[in-house]
Amino acid sequence: MPEPATLCAAAEELARGRLSAVTMAEAALARIADPAGEGARAFVAVQAEQALVTARAMDAMRAAGRAPSPWAGIPISIKDLFDQAGVPNRAGSTALADAPPARRTAPAVARLERAGFVVLGRTNMVEFAFSGLGVNPHHGTPLSPFDRATGRLPGGSSSGAAVAVADGMGLAGLGSDTGGSCRLPAALCGVVGYKPTAHRVPREGAFPLSPTLDSIGPLARSAACCAVLHALMAGEEAEAPPVPRPVASLSLAIPDDTYLFESLEPAVAAAFDRAVARLEAAGARITRIALPELAEIPQANATGGFVATEAYAVHRSLMRQAGGRYDPRILARIQRGGGMSAADYLALRDDRARIMAATAARTAAYDALLCPTTALTPPPVSAVADEMEYHRINMLLLRNTSAFNFLDRCSISLPCHAPGEAPVGLMLTGARDGDRALFETAMAAEEALRAVTAA
């Protein structure tokens, strides 16, 4: 029988005894090991033996009526950014080749393991999570599922997680999102990626990039899948799961005349317009609104921004010890963070608080904001060999997603392209701490878009 596409479908098959955890794990591991596939680049460590032992244990517990949750036995991956007890956390870098094994597992991972998810291994990522392209010169660059003959960027930094989900190497992946690192690769790989309100999921045990902006989120094949994983990681599993709202009850806003819509690739603009038309046809009320504060974000970041500055603080010691092992492009980006003054940093914090408050007031009446997740469809890997193109494409890919990390809004990317087209993401952004409401909105939008995206 075909493998279930979603967590809910897999849970039902497991509950009815029509599928076993071992069968699912073996199928996923076979895809990872397939020399014709992307497994060797999507994963930096495959934990096959541990995965099969766990899968057998989940099957035995389910047979005894003691499965720890409905999700017990479902295979997933975790980004090479999270601590696992007894495993070195190298954050996609050879600079941490000598890192000792972690003493304990990161809470976000441990909560998924307690629910019975089967961890297949650690997925590839941009070194230290500091780029939106998905390129990793140490471990290779996994390719977007679109047009593999050309070889296209998967997006980053959770590149391996997105490719793994797209290729059936597990039904979900755990990633991080500081400037778009869950949503961006989801958009370029045709899956769903979620960025929560940052504080809702514990960030302990995840190698930091920017403590101000870092968040922990899932990549999967539906908004409902992401809702399941988020609830577990946030410790909210006891609450009733979110359900789709009626599409006709939705009030959505498009931030008009903002940089979010500049330089859109024609395929992105067409897919976005088609998605908006589909939502309106289903009854959603969509309004174009002014959101001038968005234009203040690049100005606020002009003195250096949180990411480079905080990354420099994290990496100062390691750069002295092992700077020669870094990807030179990542090293240069981190080093630029050393130039920000304390006064500029404090001013940035104040600017952020002011912009967050102003945008919250302007958008309070709407269930979500709509815009394209990225300005581009997956660019060829060859395009970023040129230094100037590397930076230009990276900035365009991260531009839209990073705005909402700055605002600490919850945000989700849904596929909105038609079958056969290059992947395009529709980004829905909710209020700070409005995670549950955003899932209800996103699940409704997903239903309305299904006719467009169904293969």
C-alpha positions as CSV (number, residue, x, y, z in Angstrom):
1,M,0.0,0.0,0.0
2,P,1.2,3.6,-0.6
3,E,2.8,5.3,2.3
4,P,0.5,7.8,4.1
5,A,1.2,11.4,3.2
6,T,0.5,13.0,6.5
7,L,0.9,12.3,10.2
8,C,-2.8,11.9,10.7
9,A,-3.1,9.4,7.9
10,A,-0.1,7.5,9.3
11,A,-1.6,7.5,12.8
12,E,-4.8,6.0,11.5
13,E,-3.1,3.3,9.6
14,L,-1.0,2.4,12.6
15,A,-4.0,2.4,14.9
16,R,-5.9,0.0,12.6
17,G,-2.9,-2.3,12.3
18,R,-2.6,-1.8,8.5
19,L,0.9,-0.4,8.9
20,S,3.7,-0.9,11.3
21,A,6.4,1.4,12.6
22,V,9.1,-1.0,11.4
23,T,7.7,-1.0,7.8
24,M,7.6,2.8,7.8
25,A,11.1,3.2,9.2
26,E,12.5,0.6,6.7
27,A,10.9,2.4,3.8
28,A,12.3,5.8,4.9
29,L,15.8,4.3,5.5
30,A,15.7,2.7,2.1
31,R,15.0,6.0,0.4
32,I,17.8,7.6,2.4
33,A,20.2,4.9,1.3
34,D,19.2,5.0,-2.4
35,P,22.3,6.0,-4.3
36,A,20.1,7.6,-6.9
37,G,18.4,9.8,-4.4
38,E,19.3,12.8,-2.2
39,G,19.8,10.9,1.1
40,A,23.6,11.2,1.2
41,R,23.3,15.0,0.9
42,A,20.1,15.5,2.9
43,F,21.5,13.7,6.0
44,V,24.8,14.2,7.7
45,A,24.2,11.2,10.1
46,V,21.7,8.3,9.6
47,Q,20.8,6.6,12.9
48,A,19.4,3.5,11.3
49,E,20.0,1.0,14.1
50,Q,18.5,3.3,16.7
51,A,15.6,4.0,14.5
52,L,14.7,0.4,13.9
53,V,15.1,-0.5,17.6
54,T,12.7,2.4,18.4
55,A,10.3,1.4,15.7
56,R,10.2,-2.2,17.0
57,A,9.6,-0.9,20.5
58,M,6.7,1.3,19.3
59,D,5.1,-1.6,17.5
60,A,5.3,-3.7,20.7
61,M,3.9,-1.0,22.9
62,R,1.0,-0.4,20.4
63,A,0.3,-4.2,20.4
64,A,0.1,-4.1,24.2
65,G,-2.2,-1.1,24.2
66,R,0.6,1.1,25.6
67,A,1.6,3.4,22.7
68,P,2.7,6.7,24.2
69,S,0.7,8.7,21.7
70,P,-1.2,8.3,18.4
71,W,2.0,9.3,16.7
72,A,4.2,6.6,18.1
73,G,6.2,4.9,15.4
74,I,6.1,7.7,12.8
75,P,9.6,8.4,11.3
76,I,11.0,12.0,11.3
77,S,14.3,13.7,11.0
78,I,16.0,16.4,13.1
79,K,18.3,19.2,11.9
80,D,22.0,18.9,12.7
81,L,21.6,21.8,15.1
82,F,19.9,20.0,18.1
83,D,21.6,18.2,20.9
84,Q,21.0,14.4,21.2
85,A,22.4,12.8,24.3
86,G,25.6,10.9,23.3
87,V,25.9,12.6,19.9
88,P,28.1,15.5,18.9
89,N,26.2,18.6,17.7
90,R,28.2,20.0,14.9
91,A,25.6,22.5,13.5
92,G,26.5,21.6,9.9
93,S,30.2,22.6,10.3
94,T,33.6,21.0,10.4
95,A,34.7,23.7,12.8
96,L,33.0,21.6,15.5
97,A,34.5,18.3,14.3
98,D,36.0,17.8,17.8
99,A,32.8,18.7,19.6
100,P,32.1,16.3,22.5
101,P,28.9,14.3,22.6
102,A,25.9,16.2,24.1
103,R,25.0,15.4,27.6
104,R,21.3,15.6,27.2
105,T,18.8,15.9,24.4
106,A,17.3,19.2,23.5
107,P,13.8,19.6,25.0
108,A,12.1,20.0,21.6
109,V,13.6,16.7,20.4
110,A,13.0,15.0,23.7
111,R,9.3,15.9,23.7
112,L,8.9,14.3,20.2
113,E,10.7,11.2,21.3
114,R,8.5,10.9,24.4
115,A,5.5,10.9,22.0
116,G,7.1,7.9,20.2
117,F,8.3,9.5,17.0
118,V,11.2,7.6,15.4
119,V,14.2,9.7,14.7
120,L,15.9,8.6,11.5
121,G,18.9,10.8,11.8
122,R,20.3,14.3,11.5
123,T,19.7,16.4,8.4
124,N,22.1,18.7,6.6
125,M,21.9,22.4,6.9
126,V,23.7,25.6,6.1
127,E,26.7,25.9,8.3
128,F,25.6,27.4,11.6
129,A,22.2,28.2,10.0
130,F,23.6,31.5,8.6
131,S,22.2,31.6,5.0
132,G,18.9,31.1,3.1
133,L,20.4,29.3,0.1
134,G,20.9,25.7,1.5
135,V,24.5,25.5,0.3
136,N,27.0,23.5,2.5
137,P,30.5,23.0,1.1
138,H,31.4,20.5,3.8
139,H,28.6,18.0,3.4
140,G,27.2,18.8,-0.1
141,T,24.0,20.6,-1.0
142,P,20.8,18.6,-1.2
143,L,18.8,19.5,-4.3
144,S,15.2,20.8,-4.4
145,P,12.9,18.2,-5.8
146,F,12.1,20.5,-8.7
147,D,14.2,20.1,-11.9
148,R,16.9,17.9,-10.4
149,A,18.5,17.6,-13.9
150,T,19.5,21.3,-13.6
151,G,20.2,21.1,-9.8
152,R,18.4,23.8,-7.9
153,L,18.9,25.2,-4.4
154,P,16.7,23.7,-1.6
155,G,16.7,26.9,0.5
156,G,18.1,27.1,3.9
157,S,19.1,26.8,6.5
158,S,16.9,23.7,7.1
159,S,17.8,22.4,3.7
160,G,18.1,18.7,4.5
161,A,14.9,18.7,6.5
162,A,12.9,20.1,3.6
163,V,14.4,17.7,1.0
164,A,13.9,14.8,3.3
165,V,10.2,15.5,3.8
166,A,9.7,16.2,0.0
167,D,11.4,12.9,-0.9
168,G,9.6,10.7,1.7
169,M,12.7,10.3,4.0
170,G,10.4,10.6,7.0
171,L,7.0,12.3,7.3
172,A,8.3,15.5,9.0
173,G,11.5,17.2,9.9
174,L,12.5,19.4,12.9
175,G,14.2,22.7,11.9
176,S,15.0,26.1,13.2
177,D,13.9,29.5,11.9
178,T,15.9,32.7,12.6
179,G,15.2,34.5,9.3
180,G,13.1,32.0,7.4
181,S,14.9,28.7,7.8
182,C,11.8,26.6,8.1
183,R,9.5,28.5,5.7
184,L,12.0,29.3,3.0
185,P,13.2,25.7,2.2
186,A,9.6,24.6,2.6
187,A,8.7,27.0,-0.2
188,L,11.5,25.9,-2.5
189,C,10.8,22.2,-1.9
190,G,7.0,22.3,-2.1
191,V,6.3,21.4,1.5
192,V,4.9,23.2,4.6
193,G,7.1,25.0,7.0
194,Y,6.2,26.7,10.3
195,K,7.8,29.4,12.4
196,P,6.2,29.8,15.8
197,T,6.2,32.8,18.1
198,A,9.8,32.4,19.3
199,H,9.3,31.7,23.0
200,R,6.6,29.0,22.6
201,V,9.1,26.2,21.9
202,P,12.2,25.8,24.2
203,R,15.4,26.7,22.4
204,E,17.7,25.1,24.8
205,G,20.0,22.5,23.2
206,A,19.8,24.1,19.8
207,F,23.0,25.7,18.6
208,P,22.2,29.4,18.6
209,L,22.5,31.8,15.7
210,S,20.6,34.9,17.1
211,P,19.1,34.4,20.5
212,T,16.8,37.3,19.9
213,L,15.3,35.8,16.7
214,D,15.8,32.1,16.9
215,S,12.7,29.8,16.9
216,I,12.1,26.1,16.6
217,G,9.6,24.8,14.0
218,P,8.6,21.8,11.9
219,L,8.5,21.0,8.2
220,A,5.9,18.6,7.0
221,R,3.3,17.9,4.3
222,S,0.3,19.8,5.8
223,A,-0.5,22.6,8.2
224,A,-2.2,20.0,10.4
225,C,1.0,18.0,10.6
226,C,2.9,21.1,11.7
227,A,0.2,21.8,14.3
228,V,0.7,18.4,15.8
229,L,4.4,18.7,16.0
230,H,4.3,22.3,17.3
231,A,1.8,21.4,20.1
232,L,4.1,18.6,21.3
233,M,7.2,20.7,21.3
234,A,5.4,23.6,23.0
235,G,4.0,21.3,25.7
236,E,0.4,22.1,24.5
237,E,-0.6,18.5,23.5
238,A,-3.3,18.4,26.2
239,E,-5.2,21.1,24.4
240,A,-7.8,20.2,21.7
241,P,-6.2,20.2,18.3
242,P,-7.0,23.2,16.1
243,V,-9.6,22.7,13.4
244,P,-10.0,24.6,10.1
245,R,-12.1,27.7,10.3
246,P,-14.8,28.3,7.6
247,V,-13.0,30.0,4.7
248,A,-15.8,32.5,4.4
249,S,-15.1,33.7,8.0
250,L,-11.5,34.6,7.2
251,S,-10.4,38.2,7.1
252,L,-7.0,38.4,5.5
253,A,-4.7,41.3,4.6
254,I,-2.1,41.9,1.9
255,P,0.5,44.5,3.0
256,D,0.3,46.8,-0.1
257,D,3.1,48.9,-1.5
258,T,5.7,47.2,0.6
259,Y,9.1,45.8,-0.4
260,L,7.6,42.3,0.1
261,F,6.3,42.5,-3.5
262,E,9.4,44.0,-5.2
263,S,11.4,42.0,-7.7
264,L,9.0,39.0,-7.7
265,E,9.9,36.3,-10.2
266,P,6.9,36.2,-12.7
267,A,6.1,32.6,-11.7
268,V,5.9,33.6,-8.0
269,A,3.7,36.6,-8.8
270,A,1.4,34.4,-10.9
271,A,1.1,31.7,-8.3
272,F,0.4,34.2,-5.5
273,D,-2.3,36.0,-7.5
274,R,-3.9,32.7,-8.3
275,A,-3.9,31.7,-4.6
276,V,-5.4,35.0,-3.6
277,A,-8.1,34.6,-6.3
278,R,-8.8,31.1,-5.1
279,L,-9.2,32.2,-1.4
280,E,-11.5,35.0,-2.5
281,A,-13.6,32.7,-4.6
282,A,-14.0,30.4,-1.5
283,G,-15.4,33.4,0.4
284,A,-12.4,34.9,2.3
285,R,-12.4,38.6,2.7
286,I,-9.0,40.0,1.5
287,T,-8.1,43.6,2.0
288,R,-5.0,45.5,0.8
289,I,-3.6,47.5,3.7
290,A,-0.9,50.0,4.3
291,L,1.8,48.8,6.6
292,P,4.5,51.5,6.4
293,E,6.4,50.2,9.4
294,L,7.7,47.3,7.3
295,A,9.9,49.8,5.5
296,E,11.5,50.7,8.8
297,I,12.9,47.2,9.4
298,P,15.7,47.5,6.8
299,Q,16.5,51.0,8.2
300,A,16.6,49.6,11.8
301,N,18.9,46.8,10.7
302,A,21.3,49.2,8.8
303,T,23.8,49.3,11.6
304,G,24.3,45.5,11.6
305,G,21.1,43.8,12.7
306,F,20.6,41.2,15.4
307,V,21.7,38.1,13.5
308,A,25.3,39.0,12.5
309,T,25.9,40.8,15.8
310,E,24.7,38.0,18.0
311,A,26.3,35.4,15.9
312,Y,29.6,37.2,16.3
313,A,29.2,37.0,20.1
314,V,28.4,33.3,19.9
315,H,31.4,32.5,17.6
316,R,34.2,34.8,18.8
317,S,36.0,32.0,20.6
318,L,35.4,29.3,18.0
319,M,36.5,31.6,15.2
320,R,39.9,32.1,16.9
321,Q,40.3,28.3,17.4
322,A,39.0,27.0,14.1
323,G,38.2,29.8,11.8
324,G,40.0,28.1,9.0
325,R,37.5,25.3,9.0
326,Y,34.5,27.6,8.4
327,D,32.8,28.0,5.0
328,P,34.6,31.3,4.1
329,R,31.3,32.9,3.1
330,I,29.7,32.1,6.4
331,L,32.8,33.2,8.3
332,A,32.8,36.6,6.5
333,R,29.1,37.2,7.4
334,I,29.7,36.4,11.0
335,Q,32.8,38.6,11.2
336,R,30.9,41.6,10.0
337,G,28.8,41.4,13.2
338,G,31.8,42.6,15.2
339,G,31.4,46.2,14.1
340,M,28.2,47.0,15.9
341,S,28.4,49.3,18.9
342,A,26.5,48.7,22.1
343,A,24.6,52.0,21.5
344,D,23.5,50.8,18.1
345,Y,22.4,47.4,19.5
346,L,20.3,49.1,22.2
347,A,18.8,51.4,19.6
348,L,17.9,48.4,17.5
349,R,16.1,46.8,20.4
350,D,14.1,49.9,21.0
351,D,13.3,50.2,17.3
352,R,12.1,46.7,17.2
353,A,9.8,47.1,20.1
354,R,8.3,50.2,18.6
355,I,7.8,48.6,15.1
356,M,6.3,45.5,16.6
357,A,3.8,47.5,18.6
358,A,2.8,49.6,15.6
359,T,2.3,46.7,13.2
360,A,0.4,44.8,15.8
361,A,-2.1,47.7,16.1
362,R,-2.5,48.0,12.3
363,T,-3.1,44.3,11.8
364,A,-5.2,43.4,14.8
365,A,-8.4,43.1,12.8
366,Y,-7.1,40.5,10.4
367,D,-6.7,36.7,10.8
368,A,-3.5,36.7,8.8
369,L,-1.3,38.7,6.5
370,L,-0.6,37.2,3.0
371,C,2.5,37.5,0.9
372,P,4.8,35.2,-1.1
373,T,7.2,33.3,1.1
374,T,10.1,34.1,-1.2
375,A,10.6,36.3,-4.2
376,L,12.1,33.5,-6.3
377,T,11.5,29.9,-7.3
378,P,14.5,27.6,-6.7
379,P,17.5,29.1,-8.4
380,P,20.2,26.8,-9.9
381,V,23.0,25.9,-7.6
382,S,25.4,27.1,-10.2
383,A,24.1,30.6,-9.9
384,V,25.5,31.2,-6.5
385,A,29.1,30.3,-7.5
386,D,29.5,34.0,-8.2
387,E,30.0,36.0,-5.1
388,M,27.7,38.9,-6.0
389,E,24.9,36.5,-7.0
390,Y,25.4,34.5,-3.8
391,H,24.6,37.6,-1.8
392,R,21.9,39.0,-4.1
393,I,19.9,35.7,-4.2
394,N,20.4,35.1,-0.5
395,M,18.9,38.5,0.3
396,L,16.0,38.0,-2.0
397,L,15.2,34.6,-0.6
398,L,15.3,35.8,3.0
399,R,13.7,39.2,2.5
400,N,10.0,38.4,3.1
401,T,10.4,35.7,5.8
402,S,12.9,37.7,7.9
403,A,10.6,40.6,8.3
404,F,8.3,38.5,10.4
405,N,11.1,37.1,12.6
406,F,12.0,40.7,13.3
407,L,8.3,41.2,14.4
408,D,8.2,37.8,16.2
409,R,5.0,36.8,14.5
410,C,4.0,33.2,13.9
411,S,4.1,32.4,10.2
412,I,3.6,29.5,7.9
413,S,4.4,28.7,4.3
414,L,2.0,26.6,2.2
415,P,2.6,25.4,-1.3
416,C,0.5,27.3,-3.8
417,H,1.9,26.3,-7.2
418,A,0.1,24.2,-9.7
419,P,1.3,20.6,-10.5
420,G,4.3,20.7,-12.7
421,E,5.2,24.3,-11.9
422,A,8.2,25.4,-10.0
423,P,7.4,25.4,-6.2
424,V,6.1,28.6,-4.7
425,G,5.1,29.3,-1.1
426,L,2.2,31.3,0.1
427,M,3.1,32.8,3.5
428,L,0.4,33.4,6.1
429,T,1.5,35.4,9.2
430,G,-0.5,35.7,12.4
431,A,-0.2,37.7,15.5
432,R,2.5,37.2,18.2
433,D,1.3,34.4,20.4
434,G,-1.6,33.8,17.9
435,D,-0.2,30.4,16.9
436,R,-3.3,28.4,17.4
437,A,-5.5,30.9,15.5
438,L,-2.9,30.9,12.6
439,F,-3.1,27.1,12.4
440,E,-6.9,27.3,12.1
441,T,-6.6,29.9,9.4
442,A,-3.8,28.0,7.5
443,M,-5.7,24.8,7.6
444,A,-8.7,26.5,6.1
445,A,-6.6,28.2,3.4
446,E,-4.9,24.9,2.6
447,E,-8.3,23.3,1.9
448,A,-9.2,26.2,-0.4
449,L,-5.9,25.9,-2.3
450,R,-6.1,22.1,-2.6
451,A,-7.8,22.2,-6.0
452,V,-4.9,24.4,-7.3
453,T,-2.0,22.3,-5.9
454,A,-3.4,18.8,-6.2
455,A,-1.4,16.6,-8.5
